[in-house]
Each structure stands twice: as C-alpha cells, then as structure tokens.
Amino acid sequence: MAALFLASPQQRTLPRQIFSGVSENVSPAIAAAAVVLLTVSVMLMAVLEWLRRRGRTVARRGSK
C-alpha cells in the first residue's frame, strides 16, 4: 500500500498495477503475479526457519 503514496503518477509499480487491475476486473495475469509473490514469500520463510533451526543445532553441538 505504501507504493500508492510513494510512487509518482508516471511509475507503474507491481502493487499499483495489481490494485488498479483488481478494482477494474480480475485478470489471469494478476492472479499469476499474486501466486508467484505468495510462493516466493512462503519459500523464503521456510528457508529462514530451516537456517534458524540449523544454527541452533550447530550451536548446541559446539557447546558440548
């Protein structure tokens, strides 16, 4: 939502494009972009959680 306030009228950022597309009609391109963004976010969270757990395991082994 910050892109709506920070971008100039000439800039067409992805959030602004999605917002304008959803308010007019729902196109397959907007749905595909949303799925890609959601997938990337979930994958990043999974990798970060794996690294956090791995770091905790390595720290335990090193303290023995």
Long-range contacts (C-beta under 8 A, 24 or more apart in sequence): none
